[in-house]
Amino acid sequence: MVDSQRQQATASAQSEPLPADSVEMVAAMLKVLGDPTRIRLIEVLNERGGATVSALTACFSVSQQRISQQLAILHEAGVVRRRRQGIHVRYELVDFTCWWIVQQLVSGLAASPDDSSR
């Protein structure tokens, strides 16, 4: 399976260069995924379908302020949406592409042979 992934990567590298706007969008998404707390928030929201800041804070060993800051970044990136429920705000995952990317990276890293030269 790793060989087929390498063949696909080689074939892609020999095709046309990626458009500049596509490269910028990918870089922006990877930046959003560049924080472990945000990745975990995406994971929890994917599993639960949505949650309030208080409920999410109970899942982490970081402050409620940190959770709110990370949710604001995810919201600004269009990954989650906010919905008011009485006095609480519920966050829901709306862009499942980011969760798919995380899963693909995990699978790819798990399938990669151990390379001690890195």
C-alpha positions as CSV (number, residue, x, y, z in Angstrom):
1,M,0.0,0.0,0.0
2,V,2.8,2.4,0.8
3,D,4.3,1.7,-2.7
4,S,1.0,2.7,-4.4
5,Q,0.9,5.9,-2.3
6,R,4.4,6.7,-3.5
7,Q,3.5,6.0,-7.1
8,Q,0.4,8.3,-6.8
9,A,2.6,11.0,-5.3
10,T,5.2,10.7,-8.1
11,A,2.5,10.8,-10.7
12,S,1.0,13.9,-9.1
13,A,4.4,15.5,-9.0
14,Q,4.8,15.0,-12.7
15,S,1.5,16.6,-13.6
16,E,0.7,20.3,-13.9
17,P,1.7,22.6,-11.0
18,L,-1.0,23.4,-8.4
19,P,-2.7,26.7,-9.0
20,A,-1.5,29.4,-6.6
21,D,-5.0,29.9,-5.0
22,S,-5.2,26.1,-4.3
23,V,-1.8,26.2,-2.6
24,E,-2.9,29.1,-0.4
25,M,-6.1,27.3,0.6
26,V,-4.2,24.1,1.5
27,A,-1.7,26.2,3.5
28,A,-4.5,27.9,5.3
29,M,-6.2,24.6,6.2
30,L,-2.9,23.1,7.4
31,K,-2.4,26.1,9.6
32,V,-5.8,25.6,11.1
33,L,-4.9,22.0,11.8
34,G,-1.5,23.0,13.2
35,D,-2.6,23.0,16.8
36,P,-3.2,19.8,18.8
37,T,-6.1,21.3,20.7
38,R,-7.9,22.3,17.5
39,I,-7.4,18.8,16.1
40,R,-8.9,17.3,19.3
41,L,-11.8,19.8,19.2
42,I,-12.5,18.7,15.6
43,E,-12.4,15.1,16.7
44,V,-14.8,15.6,19.7
45,L,-17.2,17.7,17.6
46,N,-17.2,15.0,14.9
47,E,-18.0,12.4,17.5
48,R,-20.7,14.3,19.4
49,G,-22.2,16.3,16.5
50,G,-21.8,19.5,18.6
51,A,-21.2,20.8,22.1
52,T,-21.0,23.9,24.2
53,V,-17.8,25.5,25.3
54,S,-18.4,24.2,28.8
55,A,-19.0,20.6,27.6
56,L,-15.8,20.8,25.4
57,T,-13.7,22.2,28.3
58,A,-14.6,19.2,30.4
59,C,-12.9,17.0,27.7
60,F,-9.5,18.9,27.9
61,S,-6.9,19.8,30.4
62,V,-6.8,23.4,29.2
63,S,-8.7,26.5,30.3
64,Q,-12.1,27.5,29.0
65,Q,-10.5,30.6,27.6
66,R,-8.1,28.4,25.5
67,I,-11.0,26.3,24.2
68,S,-12.9,29.5,23.3
69,Q,-9.8,30.9,21.5
70,Q,-9.4,27.7,19.5
71,L,-13.1,27.5,18.6
72,A,-12.9,31.1,17.4
73,I,-10.1,30.2,15.0
74,L,-12.0,27.2,13.8
75,H,-15.1,29.4,13.3
76,E,-13.2,32.0,11.4
77,A,-11.8,29.3,9.1
78,G,-15.3,28.0,8.4
79,V,-14.7,24.7,10.1
80,V,-17.3,25.1,12.8
81,R,-20.5,27.1,13.2
82,R,-22.0,28.7,16.3
83,R,-25.6,28.3,17.3
84,R,-27.2,30.0,20.2
85,Q,-29.2,27.7,22.6
86,G,-30.6,29.8,25.3
87,I,-27.7,31.3,27.2
88,H,-25.2,28.9,25.7
89,V,-23.5,28.8,22.3
90,R,-23.3,25.4,20.7
91,Y,-20.5,24.6,18.2
92,E,-20.9,22.2,15.4
93,L,-18.5,20.8,12.8
94,V,-19.6,21.9,9.3
95,D,-16.4,21.4,7.3
96,F,-15.7,17.7,7.5
97,T,-12.8,18.0,5.1
98,C,-10.5,18.9,8.0
99,W,-11.4,15.7,9.9
100,W,-10.8,13.7,6.7
101,I,-7.4,15.3,6.3
102,V,-6.4,14.4,9.9
103,Q,-7.5,10.8,9.3
104,Q,-5.5,10.6,6.1
105,L,-2.4,12.0,7.8
106,V,-2.8,9.5,10.6
107,S,-3.2,6.6,8.2
108,G,-0.3,7.7,6.1
109,L,2.0,8.1,9.1
110,A,0.9,4.8,10.5
111,A,1.6,3.1,7.1
112,S,5.0,4.7,6.6
113,P,8.0,2.5,7.3
114,D,10.0,3.5,10.3
115,D,12.7,5.9,8.9
116,S,15.4,6.4,11.5
117,S,17.3,8.8,9.1
118,R,14.9,11.6,9.8
